[in-house]
Amino acid sequence: MPAARTAVISGLVLIFRQENLMTPKRAILLMLLLCLFAGCGAHGVKRTDGGSARLLEIAAAREPDVDWDRSSLLSADLDCDGVPDSALLGRSGKAAAVLIVLGPPAPGSRAGVVKLAPAELCGEPIALKLEDLEDSPKKGCKGISLSSGECDAFHIFWNSEDGEIDWWRL
């Protein structure tokens, strides 16, 4: 947290902690100011925009038995059309799933899921990251790397020829 914010928060807390200033209204004001300056998403309450909320709705509708991890959200041009797409990692027990949604998340968005059984994974941690596509038809197109434990990563991409998610692994 930047030093200026820390100083403001510390000053607010000191002012309101004085016995003669703390009232129920001021306690609420203090909480709102702390949320404003510290960020409500700092300790477990995630801020969302409409896009990530819609993405989670799409994910839950496609795979309701998967626990989707909002913090794994990636955004990049995955299908080489110049429009940002989204990817999200989910877990169902020890299995993993990756959702790709093309374009802005909305009802009816084109989407696909890759499911990976526990036998295909090599332990924790399981993580997604963006990677450059070597055979991309256009510059700026990205693929996704899913790593798990000590195994070779899964390389997940949107196959423009088939119109579906595809993947490869060494």
C-alpha positions as CSV (number, residue, x, y, z in Angstrom):
1,M,0.0,0.0,0.0
2,P,1.5,3.4,-0.9
3,A,2.9,5.4,2.0
4,A,0.4,8.3,1.5
5,R,-2.5,5.9,1.9
6,T,-1.0,4.3,5.0
7,A,-0.5,7.8,6.6
8,V,-4.1,8.8,5.8
9,I,-5.5,5.6,7.3
10,S,-3.3,5.8,10.4
11,G,-4.4,9.4,10.9
12,L,-8.1,8.6,10.5
13,V,-7.8,5.7,13.0
14,L,-6.0,7.9,15.6
15,I,-8.6,10.7,15.2
16,F,-11.6,8.5,15.6
17,R,-10.2,6.4,18.4
18,Q,-10.3,9.3,20.8
19,E,-13.1,8.6,23.3
20,N,-15.0,11.8,22.7
21,L,-15.2,11.4,18.9
22,M,-16.3,7.8,18.5
23,T,-20.1,7.6,17.9
24,P,-21.9,4.9,15.9
25,K,-22.2,7.3,12.9
26,R,-18.5,8.1,13.0
27,A,-17.6,4.3,13.3
28,I,-19.6,3.7,10.1
29,L,-17.8,6.6,8.4
30,L,-14.5,5.3,9.5
31,M,-15.2,1.9,8.0
32,L,-16.3,3.5,4.8
33,L,-13.2,5.7,4.6
34,L,-10.9,2.7,5.4
35,C,-12.6,0.7,2.6
36,L,-12.2,3.6,0.3
37,F,-8.5,4.2,1.1
38,A,-7.4,0.6,1.8
39,G,-9.4,-1.0,-1.0
40,C,-12.3,-3.3,-0.2
41,G,-10.6,-6.1,-2.2
42,A,-7.4,-6.1,0.0
43,H,-8.5,-8.9,2.3
44,G,-10.7,-11.4,0.7
45,V,-13.6,-9.3,-0.5
46,K,-12.9,-9.2,-4.3
47,R,-13.9,-6.2,-6.3
48,T,-15.5,-7.2,-9.6
49,D,-16.5,-5.5,-12.6
50,G,-19.5,-6.6,-14.6
51,G,-17.3,-8.5,-17.0
52,S,-15.7,-10.8,-14.4
53,A,-19.1,-11.3,-12.7
54,R,-20.6,-12.4,-16.1
55,L,-17.6,-14.6,-16.8
56,L,-18.2,-16.4,-13.5
57,E,-21.9,-16.8,-14.4
58,I,-20.9,-18.3,-17.8
59,A,-18.5,-20.7,-16.0
60,A,-21.0,-21.8,-13.5
61,A,-23.6,-22.4,-16.2
62,R,-21.2,-24.5,-18.3
63,E,-19.7,-26.5,-15.5
64,P,-21.7,-26.2,-12.3
65,D,-19.7,-28.8,-10.4
66,V,-16.4,-26.8,-10.8
67,D,-15.2,-24.2,-8.3
68,W,-14.0,-21.4,-10.5
69,D,-11.1,-19.3,-9.2
70,R,-11.7,-15.6,-9.9
71,S,-8.1,-14.8,-9.1
72,S,-6.9,-16.9,-12.0
73,L,-8.6,-14.7,-14.6
74,L,-6.5,-14.0,-17.6
75,S,-7.4,-11.6,-20.4
76,A,-5.8,-11.5,-23.8
77,D,-6.5,-12.0,-27.5
78,L,-6.7,-15.8,-27.6
79,D,-8.4,-16.2,-31.0
80,C,-6.4,-13.6,-33.0
81,D,-9.4,-11.3,-33.8
82,G,-8.0,-8.2,-32.0
83,V,-10.7,-8.4,-29.2
84,P,-9.7,-9.4,-25.6
85,D,-10.9,-12.9,-24.6
86,S,-10.9,-14.4,-21.1
87,A,-9.6,-17.6,-19.5
88,L,-10.4,-19.0,-16.0
89,L,-9.1,-21.9,-14.0
90,G,-11.5,-24.1,-12.0
91,R,-11.1,-27.1,-9.7
92,S,-13.4,-30.1,-9.1
93,G,-11.8,-32.1,-6.4
94,K,-8.3,-32.9,-7.7
95,A,-9.3,-32.3,-11.3
96,A,-8.8,-29.0,-13.2
97,A,-10.8,-27.2,-15.8
98,V,-9.9,-24.2,-18.0
99,L,-12.7,-22.0,-19.5
100,I,-12.1,-19.8,-22.5
101,V,-14.7,-17.2,-23.4
102,L,-14.2,-15.3,-26.7
103,G,-14.9,-11.6,-26.7
104,P,-16.7,-9.7,-23.9
105,P,-18.4,-12.2,-21.5
106,A,-22.1,-12.1,-22.2
107,P,-25.0,-14.5,-22.5
108,G,-24.4,-16.5,-25.7
109,S,-20.7,-15.8,-25.9
110,R,-18.7,-18.5,-27.6
111,A,-16.9,-20.5,-25.0
112,G,-15.1,-23.8,-24.4
113,V,-13.8,-25.9,-21.5
114,V,-10.8,-28.2,-21.2
115,K,-11.1,-30.7,-18.4
116,L,-8.0,-32.4,-17.0
117,A,-8.3,-35.5,-14.8
118,P,-6.2,-35.9,-11.7
119,A,-4.1,-38.5,-13.4
120,E,-3.1,-35.9,-16.0
121,L,-1.9,-33.5,-13.4
122,C,1.3,-33.7,-11.3
123,G,0.3,-32.0,-8.1
124,E,0.1,-28.5,-6.7
125,P,0.3,-25.7,-7.4
126,I,-1.9,-25.5,-10.5
127,A,-1.6,-22.2,-12.3
128,L,-2.5,-20.5,-15.5
129,K,-0.3,-18.0,-17.4
130,L,-0.4,-16.4,-20.8
131,E,2.2,-17.4,-23.4
132,D,3.1,-16.2,-26.9
133,L,2.0,-18.4,-29.7
134,E,4.9,-19.3,-32.1
135,D,2.6,-20.3,-35.0
136,S,0.2,-17.4,-34.5
137,P,-1.4,-16.0,-37.7
138,K,-1.2,-12.5,-36.2
139,K,1.1,-10.7,-33.7
140,G,-0.3,-10.3,-30.2
141,C,-2.2,-13.5,-30.1
142,K,-1.7,-15.5,-26.9
143,G,-2.1,-19.0,-25.7
144,I,-2.4,-20.3,-22.1
145,S,0.0,-22.5,-20.2
146,L,-1.4,-24.6,-17.3
147,S,1.3,-25.9,-15.0
148,S,0.9,-28.4,-12.3
149,G,3.7,-29.7,-10.1
150,E,6.8,-31.0,-11.9
151,C,5.2,-32.2,-15.2
152,D,5.5,-30.4,-18.5
153,A,2.8,-27.7,-18.9
154,F,-0.3,-28.0,-20.9
155,H,-0.4,-25.5,-23.7
156,I,-4.0,-24.5,-24.4
157,F,-5.1,-22.4,-27.4
158,W,-8.1,-21.5,-29.5
159,N,-7.9,-23.6,-32.7
160,S,-9.3,-21.2,-35.3
161,E,-9.6,-23.9,-37.9
162,D,-11.8,-26.2,-35.7
163,G,-13.4,-23.4,-33.8
164,E,-12.7,-25.1,-30.5
165,I,-10.2,-25.1,-27.6
166,D,-7.2,-27.4,-28.3
167,W,-4.1,-28.3,-26.3
168,W,-0.8,-30.0,-26.6
169,R,1.8,-31.2,-24.1
170,L,5.3,-32.6,-24.5
